[in-house]
């Protein structure tokens, strides 16, 4: 039997990143030193005091039993305290907060909890894949809202509201929910409370839930912290916000996140999780509480590290002749494909960078069709490796000044020549 017979699997397109990942693996197997800027996988060790707390907790046999799918009370209280000091938002840890096994799991399971077949979900495009596909797997239909960085400028609220109003007017049935993600993955764009206010007002009027992904809340630069949508008091009538420990504390593999906000949505998520899991391993939750309650200088250190990497990357790319907007937040740069390669699309351009510059990036098409003019670069290598990557890219551009790549791979070269002929 083939998995093509399975209904939900058939709704998923081929995983775009798999092709680049396979090429990366083959190149490394052949001895190539690939500088991997493709996956947003933090390379730093989790701060020592958090690791020490995990070790202490795991030595207590009582922590080895099943945990609680809502999350241990101490961690939910620590998260509520974080919202108070960071956003000045009061959160009831009993009814407005739930611990998730990473924000990705939380969003996907909330989609399962609230979605009926045929429901319409509004999702920005480009966007992180779980935003549309969490709902597609739950049986929903997704309506895309084109967003992105034009000349380094974020989507303005007037343009967004025109798109939102048009989408609601032309959707039957009325949309169930709107997904937002700022700071954005992949585009790195940021917004302020003035962006959220009219959206909250509009969605309240039309009875549309808002799911806000705030995973990069603490990875910001230039002393400009991103806001929470819950800072708008009326938002908790319709909104849930997802946050994560992964990037803030370099705890990606620990899989701890949160959903916070509207009681109805939190209750729905808690109900479905009670059937699916027993929550994260208790010692991990204990350590996560220690991270939130403990010294926060490690967060500033992470922020400073990503800022340094950002500056080295953007300056190095500019020196190579690649003008890339400098991100104000997140651990990504959203890079427009240089004009001489634009006709290739993001997947073929990513393959060329891998083959000739030995630099792996994420093709923008993997985040939606409106991302195909860009690639995403993750700041997950140290500054020395990033400098090497920009030098490799500079040499790649120099070797391909005419736009047709002098590929070492004859098959790839033939495909590129055919592309050039078609363009002509």
N, C-alpha and C positions, 0 to 999 in steps of 0.2 A: 504493500500500500504506500502511496505517496502522500507527503504532507500537503501536496497541492489540493487534496480532497478536503482539507480542513477549512471551514468557513473563515475563521479569524485569521489563519495564516494567509489565506488568499487575499485578505484585505491589506496586507503589509507589502509594500514594494520591496525589491531587492535592497539590501542594506548598502548604501552608497559607499560608506567608509570601508566596507569589507574588501573592496577591490584594491584600494590604496594600502590597507593593512597587509594584504597578501603580498603585494609588491614589496612592501617594506621588509617583511619577513624573508622573502627570497633574497633581497639585496644584502641583508645582514648575514644570511647563511652563506653568501658568496664573499663575505669579508668586508663589505662596505660599511663605513662609519656613518650611519644615518643619524642626523641631528633631528630629533623628533619634536616638532612643534605642532603635532596634529591633535593629540588628545589632551583635554584639560585635566590632567592627572597630577596633583601637587607632588613635587619631588622632595619636599622638606620633611624631616622627621617631626612627629607629633611632639610638642613641648614636654620636657622631662617630668614636670610635676603632674601632668595628666597621665602619663604612662605609669608613674609611681602609684597613683591612686588606683589605676586599673589592677596593678599587681597586688596591692594591699587588699582590694575588694575580692579578687579572684581566690585569694587564700582562705576566705571565709566560706566554708561548705554551704552555708545557708543561701549564698548567692548562686549556687549551681542549679537551683530548681527553676521551674517555669517562672517567667516574669509576668508582666501585665501588659496586655496589648495596648492599653492607653498610655503606658509609660509609668515609671515609678513616681510617687508624689513629689519626692525631693527634686527630681529633674524638672517636672512641670512647674514647680514653684521657682526654681532657678531661672527657667525660661521666662516666666511672668516677670520676674525681677529685672531681667535683661530688657524686656519691652518697656518697662517703666523708666529705667535709667537712660536707655538709648533713644526712645521715641516719646517718652512721657505718656504712654498709653497704659491704662489699667486693664489687666487681663485676669480673668478668673481661671486659675489653674485647674479647677474641677470641671468647668463647663465650656471654656473657650480655648482650650489647649489640648493637644494630643501629641505624643511622641511618635515619630514615624521612623521607619528603617531607611533613612535617607529621604530627601524631599521628593525624589523620583517615585519611590514606592507610595508615598502619601498621595501624590497627585493621581497616579494610576488607580489606586484603590478608591479614591473619592469619585473618580470618573465611573468606576463600576457601581458605586453606591447610589449615584444620583441620576444615571443615564438610562433612558429607555430607548429601544431601537427606533431610529428615525429622528431622535432629537438633534437639533442643530446647535453646534458650538462655534463661537467666533474665536479664531486664533490668528495672531500676527504671523506673517510670513515675510522673511525667514524667521524661524523659531527653533528652539531646542526640540528635538524629535518627540520627546514624551508629551509635549503640549498638545499636538494634534493626535498622535497615535495612541496615547492613553485613552482618549475618547473614541477613536476609531475602533480600538479593540473592544470597547464597551458597547459598540453598535451604533454610535452616533454618526451623523454627517457633519463634516467640518467645512465651514465657510472661511476662506482666508482673507485677512486684511493686510494688504501690502504695506510694509513699513521698512525702514532702514535708513542708513546714513547716506545722505546726498551731500557730497562735498564736505563731509565731516560734520554735518549738522543733523541733529536728531529730528525725528518726526515731530512736527508742530501740532499742537492740540486742535487747532482749527481744521487742519487736514484730516486728522484722526477722527474728529467728530463727524465730519462729512461722510467718511467711509463707514463709520459705525451706524449713523442714521440710515444711510442707504442700505446697509446690510440687514438691518432690522426691518426696514420697510419692505424689502423684497424677499424676506425669508418666511416660508410657511412649512411647519409651524413657527411661531415666534422662537427666537434663540433661547436656549436654556441658560447658557453661561458664556462669559467672555474671559479669555485667558490674557493676562498681562505679565510681562517679565522685564523689569527694570531694576538695576542695570541688566542689559540684555545679553543673553547668550544666543546667537553668536555676535551681534553687531556692536556690543559694548556701549550702546547709547544709554543715556541716563535722562531721567525726568524729575521734575519737582512736584510739589503738592498742587501747584496750579494746573498741572496736567491731569492729575487724578480727580480734582473736584467736579468738573463738568461730566466726567465719565460716571462717577458715583451718582450724581444727580440723575443722569439719563437712565442708568441701569435700575435705580430705585423706581423711577417712574414707570419703566417697562417690565419690572419684575424679572430682571436678568441677574443671575449670580455673577460675581467676579472672583476669579481665582488668580491671585497675585503670587508670582514666583520671585522671591527676594533672596535667592541663594547667595548673591554677591553683595549683600548689605554692607559688609565690613571691608571689602576690597575696593577702596576708593582712594583717589589721589587729590592733591591740591586742597585739602581740608574742606571738602564739600561732601558730607555724608549723605547718601541717598535716603529719602524718607520712606516711611511705611504708609501704605494706603489706609491703615487703621488709625492714622493720625487725624483723619477726617471722621468725626464722631459717627456720622450717619452710615459710614462704610460697613460697620459691623452688622448692620441689618441685612447685608447681601454678600459680604466679602469674607473670604478666607485667604490667609497669606501663608506661604510655605517658606521656611528658612532652613538652613543647613549648617552643620558643624564642619563640613568637609573642607571648605576653603579657608574659613576664618582661623581654624586651629590645626590645619593640615591633618585632618582626621578622615580623609576620603574613604579609606577602607574600613573604617569603624562603622559606617552606615548609621548615622544619627541625624535626624532632622525633626522638624516640627510643623504642625498645622495649627494656625491661630486665628481666632475670629468668630464668625457667625455660629451661634450655638446649634442651629439646625443642621448645618453642614458638618460641624464637629461631631455631633451625635450620630449622623449618618456614617461618617468615616469610622467612628468607634464601633458602631454596630457591625459593619462589614469586616473590620479587622478582627473582631472577636471570633469570627468564624475562620479566619485565615491564618492568624499567627498568635504567638504568645509574647510578642514584643521583642525588642533587642535584648541580648544577654545582659543580665543585671549589672555585672561589673563594668560593662561599657557605659551603661546609663549613669552609674555612680561616678565614673571618671568624667563623663560629659558634664555632670552637675558641678564637679570640681573645676572644670574649665570655665564654666559660666560664672561661678562664684569667686574664683581665684583671681590672681593678678592678671591684668590685661596687657602688660607690656609685650607679651608674645604676639598679640594681635597687631600692635603697632610695628613690630619687627617684620611680620609677614607683609604688612602694607608697604613698608619701606623697601623690602626686597623686591616686590612686584613693581614698584615705581622705578627702581633702578633698572630692572630688566626692561621695563617699558621704554625708558629713555634710551638705553643702549640699542634696543631693537629698532625704534622709530628713526633714530639718528643714523644707524647703520644702513637701514633700507633707503633712506633719503640719499646717503652717499653713494649707494648702488644705483640710484636713479629711479627708485620706487617710492613715490609719495603716498604714504599711508597715514590716515588721521590718527592722532595720538589719543588713545582711549582715556576717558576721565575716570573709569572704574572697570572692574572685572579683571580677569587674568588673560584677556584676549585682545588682539588687534584684528580689525575687520578690514581686509586689504583688497581694494579694487584691482582686478586683473589688469596688468599694464596693457595699453592699447594695442601693441604689436602682437599680443597673445589673446586678445579678448574674444576673437572668433572661435577659439578652441573650446571655450567653456571651462568651468572650474575643475571638472574631473580630469580632463586631458592636461590642463595646465598643471594640476597637482602631480600628475604622473611624470611630467617633464621635470619639475623641480626635484622630484625624488630620484629620477634617473641621472640627471646631469649635475644638479647642485648638491645631491645627497641630503636634501632637506625635506622632511615630511610635514605637510600642512593638511588641514581639513578642507575638502572642496565645499564651496558654498551651496551647491545643489543638494547636499545632504541635509540642509536645513530648510529646504523648500525651493520651489522653482524661482522665486524672486531673489534667491541668494546666489544664483548661478554666475553672476558677474563678479563675485568676490571669492576669496579664500580666507579661512580663519587661522590665525597664528596664535598658538598658546605659549605663554611665558613660563614654560615648565622646564627649561634648561638654564644652567647658570650663565652668568654674563660672558664668560670666556667662550662657551659653546654658542651663545647667541651671536657674539662677534664673528665667530667662525662661520656661522650660518649666513650672515649678511655678506661676508667676503665671498662665500661660495655663490651666493645669488648674484653678486656683482659680476663675477666671472661668467656666470650663466648668461646674464644679459649681454655682456660683451661678446660672447661667442655667438649669440643669436640676435645681433643687432638688426638683421633684416626681417626678423619675425618668424622665419622658418627654422625650427630647431635642428641643429646638426646632431641628431640623436645617435647614440651608440647602438641603439636597438633598431635594426633595419625594418622591422614590422612597424614600429612606432613612427619611424621616419617616413615610411611610405604613406601611412595614414595622414601624417601632417602635410605631406606634399599634396595628397588628394584634397585635403581641407583647403590648402592655399589655392588649388586650381578651381575648386567650387566657389571660393570667395571672389576670384577673378572673373 
